[in-house]
Amino acid sequence: MSTRLTPQQKLRKAIYGSVNPTPEQIAEAEARFYEREAAQITDEDFKAMWGISIDESVHNSMLWAGWFEAILKWHQEHGNERKYHVFHDERAEFTRKQIVDMAQMFYRQGREDQMNGIEEYDRLWTVNREEKTHVEV
């Protein structure tokens, strides 16, 4: 005896390959959908919508992520030093001293990288990744 599928079940089977899809099947179908949609956007469409090119957007995103990662790394290395402990309303905040020390460290690192021929993206993505993979546990 064959069971008839409802229109909703037919649609789920067509989209996900199953009447009762698993979370993995749903995620795969959504990924395929977004890949198709992204492939249809031209560079001109992107620039018209966002006001910058895709390359400029990637550049800005990499810089933001790199600065975030650098600040996080600095805070992990120096955040427990007592001279930096300041609390307001039961939450930690960066003091002026911390910000000045961070800026000085980033400046020195940038000058050192420049002298060694290390490009900005190398520092943000290659050098920092190598440092993380060689950390002893």
N, C-alpha and C positions, 0 to 999 in steps of 0.2 A: 504494500500500500504506500503510495507516494503522498507526501504532504505538500500542500500548495504553500508557496511563500507569499507573504503579504508584500505590498509595494515597498514598505520600509525595509523588510528583510532582503528583498531583491537589490535595493539600493546599497545596503551595507555589504552584501556579497560582491556587488560590482566594484565598489570603492575599495574595500578592505580585503576581499578574497574570502570572506567568511561571514556567515550570518551573525555569529557572536565573536567579533574580533578581539584579540588580546591587546593589551596596551602597546605591545611592540608593533603589532600590525597597524594600529592606529597611528603611531609615531612615524612608521615607515611611509604610510600613505600621505601623511601631512608633509613629510620631508620632500617626497616626490612632487607634491602640489606646489610647495614654495620654491623648489628648484625650477620648475617649469615657469612659474610666475616671474622669478628673478631673471631668468634667461630672456624674457621678452622685453625687459627694460633696457632701453638704449642709453648710451652715455648722455645724449642730448636730453632725454626724458628725465634722467636723474638730475642733471644740472638745472633744468627748468624747474623741477620740484623743490630742490634743496638749495639752489643758488651757488653750489660748488660742484666740482667734478668728483667722480668716484675716487680718483687718485688722491685728490685733496682731502676727501672725507676719510679715506684709509690713513693718510698721513696724520690727520688730526686725531683720529682714534688711537693710533699707535703712540703718539706723543702723550695723550691723556693716560693711556694704560701704563706707559713707561714712567710717567711722573708718579702715578698712584703706587706703582710697584716700588719705586725708589723711596718714597716716603714711608711705605710699609716696612721696607727693609731697614731704613734708618731707625724707625720706631722700635723694631724688634731688637736691634743691636743696642740702642741707647735709652729706650723707654723706661727701663728700670733704674736708671741712675737717679739718685735722690735729688740732685740739683734741678731736675726737670719736673719733679712732682708738684703739681698745682691742681687743686680740685675746686670747682665751683658747681654748686647745685648737684653734688654727688656724681659728677661726670668729669672725666679727664679732658683737659684742653691743652693745646699747644701754647707754651709761653713764648714771649718774644725771644728769649734766649734760645729755645728749641728751634724756632723758625730761622734765626740768624745762623745757628750752628748748621742746620740743614742746608741753607743756601750756600754757606761757605764750603761744606762738603761737596755739594753738587758742582759748584764752580771749580773747585780743585780737581774733581774727577773729570770734568769736561776739559780742562786745560791739559791734564795728563793724557786723556784719550786723544786730544788733538795732536799732541806731540808724538804719540805712538801710532798715529794714523788710523785710529779707531773711529769709524763713522758713527753717527747718532743711532742709526737702527742697529748697528752691530752691538752697541752697548745695551740698548733696550731689549733686544731679542736674543742675541747670540751669547754675549759675554755673561749677562745676568743668568741665562738658562744654564750655562756651564757651571757657574758658581753654585747654583742650586743643586745641580746633579752631583757635585763633589762634596757636599756637606756630609760630615760624619754624623751618624746617629748615635 
